[in-house]
Amino acid sequence: MGLAKSEIFTAEQNEIANFAKAFGHPARVAILQHLFKVNACICGDLVQEIGLAQPTISQHLKELKQLGLIKGTIDGTSVCYCIDTDNWEKMKSKMGTLLHLNIPSKTDCC
């Protein structure tokens, strides 16, 4: 599906799909888990914790920040990242709506 096709879907469908991108790579999952564990983190610590190269970690941090799930503040030459709690709660609510859909008890499918 091309990027131009996103307009045929609802805002909520696009928002859920964007949030789902955060879980589309195990490095981003590991970064989120680590940020929850320590409640704040300097990027250099993530390199040691995750075991990936600095540019790779930076790219995943950029993606998570664009998705709104983390935020960062500049402290000298380092950037300190943490979970954006408001957006995290929003993501949980939106994803929960999808994940709590139930399969009808009787189906004649497959």
RODO-2510 file (C-alpha; in nm, 4 decimals, decimal comma):
residues 110
     n   res          X          Y          Z
     1     m     0,0000     0,0000     0,0000
     2     g     0,1438     0,3353    -0,1006
     3     l     0,1589     0,6317     0,1312
     4     a    -0,0969     0,8174    -0,0797
     5     k    -0,3607     0,5563     0,0066
     6     s    -0,3680     0,6449     0,3779
     7     e    -0,6375     0,9057     0,3161
     8     i    -0,8944     0,6353     0,2366
     9     f    -0,8751     0,5148     0,5990
    10     t    -1,0141     0,6814     0,9083
    11     a    -0,7995     0,8986     1,1305
    12     e    -0,8262     0,6327     1,4013
    13     q    -0,7107     0,3552     1,1641
    14     n    -0,4118     0,5647     1,0585
    15     e    -0,3328     0,6489     1,4205
    16     i    -0,3431     0,2827     1,5280
    17     a    -0,1215     0,1857     1,2334
    18     n     0,1291     0,4575     1,3250
    19     f     0,1412     0,3474     1,6892
    20     a     0,1858    -0,0143     1,5776
    21     k     0,5069     0,0889     1,3994
    22     a     0,6669     0,1298     1,7417
    23     f     0,6417    -0,2452     1,7926
    24     g     0,7536    -0,3305     1,4399
    25     h     1,1179    -0,3744     1,5367
    26     p     1,2588    -0,5539     1,8424
    27     a     1,5124    -0,2755     1,9023
    28     r     1,2302    -0,0248     1,9537
    29     v     1,0565    -0,2660     2,1909
    30     a     1,3823    -0,3055     2,3850
    31     i     1,4311     0,0711     2,3981
    32     l     1,0789     0,1240     2,5319
    33     q     1,1229    -0,1513     2,7903
    34     h     1,4515    -0,0012     2,9062
    35     l     1,3041     0,3489     2,9303
    36     f     1,0211     0,2134     3,1453
    37     k     1,2704     0,0292     3,3636
    38     v     1,4907     0,3319     3,4374
    39     n     1,2299     0,6067     3,3786
    40     a     1,4909     0,8172     3,1930
    41     c     1,7946     0,7376     2,9865
    42     i     2,0883     0,9001     2,8129
    43     c     2,1394     0,7725     2,4580
    44     g     2,4879     0,6376     2,5333
    45     d     2,3380     0,4127     2,8004
    46     l     2,1043     0,2687     2,5405
    47     v     2,3958     0,1734     2,3167
    48     q     2,5463    -0,0280     2,6007
    49     e     2,2113    -0,1699     2,7142
    50     i     2,0748    -0,2711     2,3717
    51     g     2,4046    -0,3604     2,2073
    52     l     2,3490    -0,1834     1,8756
    53     a     2,5596     0,0879     1,7143
    54     q     2,4966     0,4523     1,8075
    55     p     2,3574     0,5473     1,4633
    56     t     2,1135     0,2542     1,4757
    57     i     1,9935     0,3471     1,8255
    58     s     1,9591     0,7096     1,7151
    59     q     1,7452     0,6088     1,4189
    60     h     1,5108     0,4039     1,6409
    61     l     1,4923     0,6888     1,8934
    62     k     1,4035     0,9271     1,6120
    63     e     1,1229     0,6957     1,4985
    64     l     0,9854     0,6590     1,8523
    65     k     0,9998     1,0353     1,8998
    66     q     0,8186     1,0983     1,5692
    67     l     0,5500     0,8535     1,6815
    68     g     0,5177     1,0589     1,9995
    69     l     0,5903     0,7737     2,2391
    70     i     0,9104     0,9240     2,3782
    71     k     1,0359     1,2736     2,4361
    72     g     1,3868     1,4035     2,4806
    73     t     1,5645     1,6935     2,6421
    74     i     1,9121     1,8177     2,5584
    75     d     2,1596     1,8098     2,8463
    76     g     2,4937     1,9426     2,7251
    77     t     2,6096     1,7071     2,4500
    78     s     2,3669     1,4312     2,5474
    79     v     1,9965     1,3869     2,4938
    80     c     1,7946     1,2364     2,7773
    81     y     1,4932     1,0355     2,6609
    82     c     1,1873     0,9241     2,8541
    83     i     0,8398     0,7890     2,7838
    84     d     0,5843     1,0530     2,6861
    85     t     0,3235     0,9394     2,9373
    86     d     0,0322     1,1293     2,7832
    87     n     0,0909     0,9811     2,4391
    88     w     0,1618     0,6381     2,5881
    89     e    -0,1816     0,6404     2,7542
    90     k    -0,3394     0,7611     2,4299
    91     m    -0,1664     0,4781     2,2394
    92     k    -0,2836     0,2201     2,4947
    93     s    -0,6417     0,3423     2,4614
    94     k    -0,6367     0,3404     2,0791
    95     m    -0,4634     0,0021     2,0547
    96     g    -0,6903    -0,1375     2,3270
    97     t    -0,9945    -0,0529     2,1182
    98     l    -0,8608    -0,2764     1,8424
    99     l    -0,7191    -0,5492     2,0653
   100     h    -1,0402    -0,5862     2,2639
   101     l    -1,2526    -0,6674     1,9602
   102     n    -1,4057    -1,0112     2,0096
   103     i    -1,4511    -1,2888     1,7599
   104     p    -1,8163    -1,3932     1,7393
   105     s    -1,8725    -1,7200     1,9237
   106     k    -2,0146    -1,8979     1,6191
   107     t    -1,8556    -1,8528     1,2828
   108     d    -1,8926    -2,0437     0,9600
   109     c    -1,5596    -1,9213     0,8390
   110     c    -1,2623    -2,1358     0,7363
***
